[in-house]
Structures are given as C-alpha cells and as structure tokens.
C-alpha cells in the first residue's frame, strides 16, 4: 500500500476497532499476560496510525487474538448441539 489509504472508511473502521481493543483489554481482570496484551494493542494502533502494510497489521492482530485466547480462554463454539425439542417449546 505504500502508506496510502485505499478506503478512508475502512481505515477509520480499523482505527476505531484498534482503539476499542485497547480500551476493552484494559478492563479485563488482571492476569500476568494482560500487560503484554495491552502493549500489543498499542503496537497495533501504532502500526495502523503509521499506515503499515496490510500484512503487518494482520500479523499483529492475529498474534494479539491468539495471545488473548491463551490468557483468557473462552469456548469459541458450544460443546454440543442444542436440544431442538427443547428449543421448539
């Protein structure tokens, strides 16, 4: 991209999302990994502000997502299918 913004609306959305990530991470319960996550979010914001390459932004974002799931494990899908009979009532 050479530091050029191809879509101002997409760039604005990316900037807003990265800021939201930082804000939300700071509200999580303290763990040994939280500081690293907050630093990673700040790095993501910095790369976006500097108009880094899409690959660099994606690499940092995916790494941050993986680190978040390690530090705060949550199920990404239900453990079993819902009971359809129960849902019909």
TORPA-4810 file (N, C-alpha, C, O; in nm, 3 decimals):
<nodes>
NODE_1_0.081_-0.120_0.000_0.000_0.000_0.000_0.085_0.126_0.000_0.036_0.233_-0.035_X
NODE_2_0.212_0.115_0.038_0.300_0.231_0.036_0.255_0.342_0.129_0.287_0.458_0.105_X
NODE_3_0.183_0.309_0.234_0.137_0.411_0.327_0.015_0.488_0.280_-0.027_0.584_0.344_X
NODE_4_-0.041_0.447_0.168_-0.161_0.514_0.117_-0.286_0.442_0.165_-0.289_0.319_0.177_X
NODE_5_-0.387_0.519_0.194_-0.515_0.463_0.237_-0.602_0.448_0.113_-0.635_0.546_0.047_X
NODE_6_-0.639_0.324_0.083_-0.722_0.298_-0.035_-0.869_0.325_-0.007_-0.944_0.364_-0.097_X
NODE_7_-0.911_0.303_0.117_-1.050_0.325_0.154_-1.054_0.398_0.288_-1.033_0.337_0.393_X
NODE_8_-1.082_0.528_0.285_-1.086_0.604_0.411_-1.184_0.546_0.513_-1.157_0.549_0.633_X
NODE_9_-1.296_0.493_0.467_-1.394_0.438_0.562_-1.340_0.311_0.627_-1.361_0.289_0.746_X
NODE_10_-1.272_0.226_0.550_-1.212_0.105_0.607_-1.101_0.140_0.706_-1.088_0.078_0.811_X
NODE_11_-1.023_0.241_0.671_-0.914_0.285_0.760_-0.972_0.339_0.890_-0.920_0.311_0.998_X
NODE_12_-1.078_0.418_0.881_-1.143_0.472_1.001_-1.198_0.359_1.087_-1.187_0.363_1.210_X
NODE_13_-1.258_0.260_1.024_-1.312_0.146_1.098_-1.200_0.068_1.168_-1.214_0.027_1.283_X
NODE_14_-1.088_0.049_1.098_-0.975_-0.021_1.155_-0.918_0.055_1.275_-0.885_-0.004_1.377_X
NODE_15_-0.908_0.186_1.261_-0.856_0.271_1.369_-0.948_0.264_1.490_-0.902_0.252_1.604_X
NODE_16_-1.078_0.273_1.466_-1.176_0.267_1.575_-1.173_0.131_1.644_-1.180_0.122_1.766_X
NODE_17_-1.163_0.025_1.564_-1.159_-0.110_1.620_-1.036_-0.129_1.708_-1.046_-0.184_1.818_X
NODE_18_-0.920_-0.085_1.661_-0.796_-0.099_1.739_-0.804_-0.022_1.870_-0.756_-0.069_1.973_X
NODE_19_-0.865_0.095_1.867_-0.883_0.174_1.990_-0.976_0.101_2.086_-0.954_0.099_2.207_X
NODE_20_-1.080_0.041_2.032_-1.175_-0.035_2.113_-1.107_-0.155_2.178_-1.134_-0.188_2.294_X
NODE_21_-1.019_-0.221_2.104_-0.945_-0.335_2.159_-0.864_-0.290_2.279_-0.866_-0.355_2.384_X
NODE_22_-0.793_-0.180_2.265_-0.711_-0.128_2.377_-0.797_-0.098_2.499_-0.763_-0.135_2.611_X
NODE_23_-0.909_-0.032_2.476_-0.998_0.004_2.587_-1.051_-0.121_2.656_-1.051_-0.128_2.779_X
NODE_24_-1.095_-0.216_2.579_-1.154_-0.337_2.637_-1.050_-0.423_2.710_-1.079_-0.481_2.814_X
NODE_25_-0.930_-0.429_2.655_-0.825_-0.506_2.723_-0.794_-0.448_2.860_-0.765_-0.521_2.955_X
NODE_26_-0.798_-0.317_2.869_-0.765_-0.253_2.997_-0.870_-0.280_3.104_-0.844_-0.258_3.223_X
NODE_27_-0.988_-0.326_3.065_-1.094_-0.354_3.163_-1.098_-0.501_3.205_-1.176_-0.537_3.294_X
NODE_28_-1.016_-0.586_3.143_-1.015_-0.728_3.180_-0.955_-0.747_3.318_-0.877_-0.665_3.366_X
NODE_29_-0.993_-0.857_3.380_-0.935_-0.887_3.511_-0.784_-0.906_3.497_-0.737_-0.959_3.397_X
NODE_30_-0.710_-0.862_3.598_-0.564_-0.872_3.589_-0.515_-1.016_3.579_-0.561_-1.105_3.652_X
NODE_31_-0.423_-1.038_3.488_-0.351_-1.165_3.475_-0.207_-1.129_3.442_-0.179_-1.014_3.406_X
NODE_32_-0.116_-1.224_3.453_0.022_-1.194_3.416_0.036_-1.151_3.269_0.130_-1.079_3.235_X
NODE_33_-0.055_-1.194_3.183_-0.045_-1.163_3.040_-0.111_-1.031_3.001_-0.090_-0.983_2.889_X
NODE_34_-0.189_-0.971_3.089_-0.265_-0.852_3.050_-0.176_-0.737_3.003_-0.208_-0.670_2.905_X
NODE_35_-0.066_-0.713_3.070_0.025_-0.606_3.029_0.078_-0.627_2.888_0.088_-0.532_2.811_X
NODE_36_0.113_-0.752_2.856_0.161_-0.784_2.721_0.051_-0.760_2.618_0.078_-0.710_2.509_X
NODE_37_-0.071_-0.797_2.653_-0.183_-0.776_2.561_-0.207_-0.627_2.536_-0.228_-0.586_2.422_X
NODE_38_-0.202_-0.547_2.641_-0.223_-0.403_2.626_-0.111_-0.343_2.541_-0.136_-0.256_2.458_X
NODE_39_0.012_-0.390_2.563_0.125_-0.342_2.482_0.107_-0.383_2.336_0.138_-0.305_2.245_X
NODE_40_0.057_-0.503_2.313_0.031_-0.549_2.176_-0.076_-0.467_2.108_-0.066_-0.438_1.989_X
NODE_41_-0.178_-0.429_2.183_-0.285_-0.345_2.127_-0.231_-0.207_2.092_-0.268_-0.149_1.990_X
NODE_42_-0.143_-0.154_2.177_-0.082_-0.024_2.148_0.006_-0.033_2.023_0.010_0.059_1.941_X
NODE_43_0.076_-0.146_2.010_0.158_-0.166_1.890_0.069_-0.173_1.765_0.103_-0.115_1.662_X
NODE_44_-0.042_-0.241_1.775_-0.136_-0.249_1.663_-0.185_-0.110_1.625_-0.188_-0.076_1.507_X
NODE_45_-0.223_-0.031_1.724_-0.267_0.106_1.697_-0.156_0.186_1.629_-0.183_0.263_1.536_X
NODE_46_-0.034_0.169_1.675_0.078_0.242_1.617_0.104_0.206_1.472_0.130_0.293_1.390_X
NODE_47_0.096_0.077_1.441_0.118_0.033_1.303_0.006_0.083_1.213_0.031_0.122_1.099_X
NODE_48_-0.115_0.082_1.263_-0.227_0.134_1.184_-0.210_0.284_1.161_-0.228_0.332_1.049_X
NODE_49_-0.175_0.357_1.266_-0.156_0.502_1.253_-0.043_0.535_1.156_-0.050_0.635_1.085_X
NODE_50_0.060_0.450_1.154_0.174_0.472_1.064_0.145_0.419_0.923_0.230_0.426_0.835_X
NODE_51_0.024_0.367_0.905_-0.019_0.310_0.778_0.076_0.199_0.733_0.126_0.197_0.620_X
NODE_52_0.099_0.106_0.826_0.182_-0.011_0.797_0.117_-0.098_0.690_0.003_-0.075_0.650_X
NODE_53_0.192_-0.197_0.645_0.140_-0.284_0.540_0.024_-0.367_0.593_0.016_-0.395_0.713_X
NODE_54_-0.066_-0.407_0.505_-0.178_-0.492_0.548_-0.127_-0.621_0.613_-0.188_-0.671_0.709_X
NODE_55_-0.018_-0.675_0.561_0.037_-0.798_0.618_0.086_-0.776_0.761_0.065_-0.862_0.847_X
NODE_56_0.149_-0.663_0.787_0.198_-0.634_0.921_0.081_-0.615_1.018_0.085_-0.666_1.130_X
NODE_57_-0.020_-0.542_0.975_-0.139_-0.522_1.060_-0.204_-0.657_1.090_-0.239_-0.685_1.204_X
NODE_58_-0.220_-0.740_0.988_-0.283_-0.871_1.007_-0.200_-0.959_1.100_-0.256_-1.026_1.187_X
NODE_59_-0.068_-0.959_1.084_0.019_-1.041_1.167_0.006_-1.001_1.314_-0.006_-1.087_1.401_X
NODE_60_0.009_-0.872_1.341_-0.002_-0.824_1.479_-0.141_-0.855_1.535_-0.153_-0.901_1.649_X
NODE_61_-0.245_-0.830_1.456_-0.382_-0.855_1.502_-0.405_-1.002_1.531_-0.465_-1.036_1.633_X
NODE_62_-0.358_-1.090_1.444_-0.377_-1.234_1.466_-0.298_-1.282_1.587_-0.346_-1.365_1.664_X
NODE_63_-0.177_-1.230_1.604_-0.097_-1.265_1.721_-0.164_-1.219_1.849_-0.164_-1.291_1.950_X
NODE_64_-0.219_-1.100_1.846_-0.289_-1.046_1.963_-0.412_-1.131_1.996_-0.439_-1.159_2.112_X
NODE_65_-0.485_-1.172_1.894_-0.604_-1.256_1.915_-0.563_-1.390_1.977_-0.629_-1.439_2.069_X
NODE_66_-0.456_-1.450_1.926_-0.410_-1.579_1.980_-0.365_-1.563_2.125_-0.397_-1.647_2.210_X
NODE_67_-0.291_-1.456_2.153_-0.245_-1.432_2.291_-0.363_-1.408_2.385_-0.360_-1.451_2.501_X
NODE_68_-0.465_-1.340_2.336_-0.584_-1.314_2.418_-0.654_-1.444_2.455_-0.693_-1.463_2.570_X
NODE_69_-0.669_-1.534_2.359_-0.735_-1.661_2.387_-0.653_-1.748_2.482_-0.710_-1.825_2.559_X
NODE_70_-0.520_-1.738_2.476_-0.436_-1.812_2.571_-0.452_-1.757_2.712_-0.460_-1.833_2.809_X
NODE_71_-0.456_-1.626_2.724_-0.463_-1.562_2.856_-0.602_-1.569_2.917_-0.616_-1.581_3.039_X
NODE_72_-0.704_-1.562_2.834_-0.843_-1.563_2.880_-0.920_-1.666_2.796_-0.998_-1.628_2.709_X
NODE_73_-0.899_-1.795_2.822_-0.964_-1.896_2.739_-1.117_-1.893_2.751_-1.172_-1.893_2.861_X
NODE_74_-1.180_-1.889_2.638_-1.326_-1.894_2.631_-1.363_-1.989_2.519_-1.293_-1.995_2.418_X
NODE_75_-1.471_-2.063_2.534_-1.512_-2.152_2.424_-1.554_-2.069_2.303_-1.625_-1.969_2.316_X
NODE_76_-1.511_-2.113_2.187_-1.546_-2.042_2.064_-1.673_-2.097_2.001_-1.730_-2.036_1.910_X
NODE_77_-1.718_-2.213_2.049_-1.841_-2.274_1.997_-1.900_-2.359_2.109_-1.829_-2.398_2.202_X
NODE_78_-2.029_-2.387_2.101_-2.090_-2.473_2.202_-2.023_-2.610_2.205_-1.975_-2.658_2.103_X
NODE_79_-2.021_-2.671_2.321_-1.963_-2.804_2.336_-2.045_-2.913_2.270_-1.991_-3.017_2.232_X
NODE_80_-2.174_-2.890_2.257_-2.261_-2.988_2.190_-2.374_-2.913_2.121_-2.400_-2.796_2.150_X
NODE_81_-2.440_-2.982_2.031_-2.552_-2.922_1.957_-2.667_-2.894_2.052_-2.686_-2.967_2.150_X
NODE_82_-2.745_-2.789_2.025_-2.859_-2.759_2.112_-2.967_-2.866_2.100_-2.976_-2.937_2.000_X
NODE_83_-3.048_-2.876_2.203_-3.161_-2.969_2.205_-3.274_-2.905_2.125_-3.337_-2.810_2.171_X
NODE_84_-3.299_-2.957_2.006_-3.401_-2.899_1.918_-3.542_-2.911_1.975_-3.624_-2.821_1.956_X
NODE_85_-3.569_-3.020_2.044_-3.702_-3.037_2.103_-3.726_-2.932_2.211_-3.835_-2.876_2.222_X
NODE_86_-3.625_-2.906_2.290_-3.639_-2.804_2.395_-3.656_-2.665_2.333_-3.731_-2.582_2.385_X
NODE_87_-3.588_-2.641_2.225_-3.598_-2.511_2.159_-3.732_-2.489_2.090_-3.771_-2.375_2.066_X
NODE_88_-3.803_-2.596_2.060_-3.932_-2.584_1.991_-4.043_-2.539_2.084_-4.149_-2.498_2.037_X
NODE_89_-4.021_-2.545_2.213_-4.127_-2.507_2.307_-4.115_-2.363_2.350_-4.197_-2.315_2.429_X
</nodes>
